[in-house]
């Protein structure tokens, strides 16, 4: 029995570290987005460029279900003050669920492997597109059903475009950093 308890503790600790790590990265990117792209918001729920969208896709790709919980925790930590707690919790749930649905669908229908091997530019673009689409539709449908906003196609388009552009900027920046790192090692 002791062996079983020892075996479970590191797995639980790893998952908790993943959850809190994803939440922390979400918060950093959320604050960075607010600082850099201040004024590019359509509403409190939609920005024309949204960097944390990349965190959603990358976290779920790498960490799977623990990332879902980390994304929800990060969304809760960055939620709008004074908003009804039931609305906040549903929105946080959608923040984790949308990328999970998109990544799961892409894995099933595009044959993406869990270890990210063989992913190309086309796969990344597809994941960004489907992640943005899932988030735009699920978030705005949820907000409409909660009565928080009215159905606004500009809001839906803003979330979609903001997620696609935010994901593209982050992935491009990561690719540039990886390229710089590999070119320095060659020197």
C-alpha positions in Angstrom: 0.0 0.0 0.0 2.8 2.4 0.8 4.3 1.8 -2.6 1.0 2.8 -4.2 0.8 6.0 -2.2 4.4 7.0 -3.1 3.7 6.3 -6.8 0.6 8.5 -6.8 2.1 11.5 -5.0 4.6 12.6 -7.8 1.9 12.2 -10.5 -0.5 14.4 -8.5 2.2 16.9 -7.7 3.2 17.0 -11.4 -0.4 17.6 -12.4 -0.8 20.3 -9.8 2.4 22.0 -11.0 1.1 21.8 -14.6 -2.3 23.4 -13.6 -0.7 26.2 -11.7 2.0 26.7 -14.3 -0.5 27.0 -17.1 -2.5 29.4 -15.0 0.6 31.5 -14.4 1.5 31.6 -18.1 -2.1 32.5 -18.9 -2.0 35.4 -16.4 1.4 36.7 -17.8 0.2 36.6 -21.4 -3.2 38.2 -20.4 -1.4 41.1 -18.6 1.1 41.4 -21.5 -1.8 41.6 -24.0 -3.5 44.3 -21.9 -0.3 46.3 -21.8 0.7 46.0 -25.4 -2.7 46.1 -27.1 -4.5 48.4 -24.8 -7.3 50.0 -26.7 -7.8 47.3 -29.3 -10.8 45.9 -27.5 -14.3 45.6 -29.0 -15.7 44.8 -25.5 -14.4 43.4 -22.2 -14.8 39.9 -23.8 -13.2 40.6 -27.2 -9.9 42.0 -28.3 -8.7 42.3 -31.9 -5.4 40.7 -30.9 -5.4 38.2 -28.0 -2.0 36.7 -27.1 -3.4 34.2 -24.5 -5.2 32.3 -27.3 -1.8 30.8 -28.1 -1.4 29.6 -24.5 -4.8 27.8 -24.8 -3.7 25.8 -27.9 -0.1 25.1 -26.8 -1.0 24.2 -23.3 -3.7 21.7 -24.3 -1.4 20.3 -27.0 1.4 19.7 -24.6 -0.4 19.0 -21.2 -3.8 17.8 -22.3 -6.5 17.7 -19.6 -4.4 19.3 -16.8 -4.1 22.3 -19.1 -7.9 22.6 -19.2 -7.9 23.2 -15.4 -5.0 25.6 -15.6 -6.7 27.6 -18.3 -9.9 27.8 -16.2 -7.9 28.9 -13.1 -6.0 31.5 -15.2 -9.2 32.8 -16.7 -10.7 33.0 -13.2 -7.7 35.0 -11.9 -8.0 37.5 -14.8 -11.8 37.7 -14.8 -13.6 41.1 -14.7 -14.1 42.4 -11.2 -17.7 42.8 -10.1 -19.1 40.3 -12.6 -21.6 37.8 -11.3 -19.7 34.7 -10.0 -21.9 32.2 -11.9 -21.1 34.0 -15.2 -17.4 34.1 -14.4 -17.3 30.4 -13.7 -19.2 29.5 -16.9 -16.9 31.8 -18.9 -13.8 30.2 -17.2 -15.1 26.8 -18.1 -15.5 27.8 -21.7 -11.9 29.2 -21.7 -10.7 25.7 -20.9 -13.2 23.7 -22.9 -12.9 25.5 -26.3 -9.2 24.7 -26.9 -9.7 21.2 -25.6 -12.5 20.6 -28.1 -10.5 22.1 -30.9 -7.3 20.1 -30.1 -9.2 16.9 -29.6 -11.0 17.3 -32.9 -7.8 18.1 -34.7 -6.1 15.1 -33.2 -9.0 12.9 -34.3 -9.6 14.2 -37.8 -6.1 15.4 -38.7 -4.2 12.5 -37.1 -2.1 14.7 -34.9 0.0 12.7 -32.4 0.0 13.5 -28.7 3.8 14.0 -28.7 3.5 16.8 -31.4 5.9 14.9 -33.7 5.4 15.5 -37.4 3.5 18.8 -36.9 4.0 21.2 -39.8 3.0 24.8 -40.5 -0.3 23.6 -42.0 -1.1 21.8 -38.8 -0.3 24.8 -36.6 -2.5 27.0 -38.9 -5.4 24.5 -38.7 -5.1 24.3 -34.9 -5.0 28.1 -34.6 -8.0 28.4 -36.9 -10.1 25.7 -35.2 -9.1 26.9 -31.7 -10.2 30.5 -32.6 -13.4 29.2 -34.1 -14.3 27.0 -31.1 -13.5 29.9 -28.7 -15.4 32.5 -30.7 -18.5 30.3 -31.1 -18.6 28.8 -27.6 -17.7 32.0 -25.7 -20.2 34.2 -27.6 -23.0 31.5 -27.4 -22.3 31.3 -23.7 -22.4 35.0 -23.2 -25.6 35.3 -25.2 -27.3 32.5 -23.2 -26.2 34.1 -19.9 -27.7 37.4 -21.1 -24.3 39.1 -20.6 -24.2 40.3 -24.2 -26.5 40.3 -27.2 -25.6 38.3 -30.2 -23.2 40.5 -32.2 -21.4 39.2 -35.3 -18.7 41.9 -34.8 -18.1 40.5 -31.3 -17.8 36.9 -32.7 -15.5 38.1 -35.5 -13.4 40.1 -33.0 -12.8 37.0 -30.8 -12.0 34.9 -33.9 -9.6 37.4 -35.4 -8.1 38.3 -32.1 -7.4 34.6 -31.3 -5.9 33.9 -34.7 -3.7 36.9 -34.7 -2.6 36.4 -31.1 -1.8 32.8 -31.7 0.1 33.6 -34.9 2.2 36.3 -33.1 3.1 34.1 -30.3 4.0 31.1 -32.5 6.0 33.4 -34.8 7.9 34.8 -31.8 8.6 31.3 -30.4 9.8 30.2 -33.9 12.1 33.2 -34.1 13.5 32.5 -30.6 14.1 28.9 -31.5 15.8 29.9 -34.8 18.0 32.4 -32.9 18.9 29.8 -30.3 19.8 27.2 -32.9 21.9 29.7 -35.0 23.9 30.8 -31.9 24.7 27.2 -31.1 26.1 26.7 -34.6 28.5 29.7 -34.2 
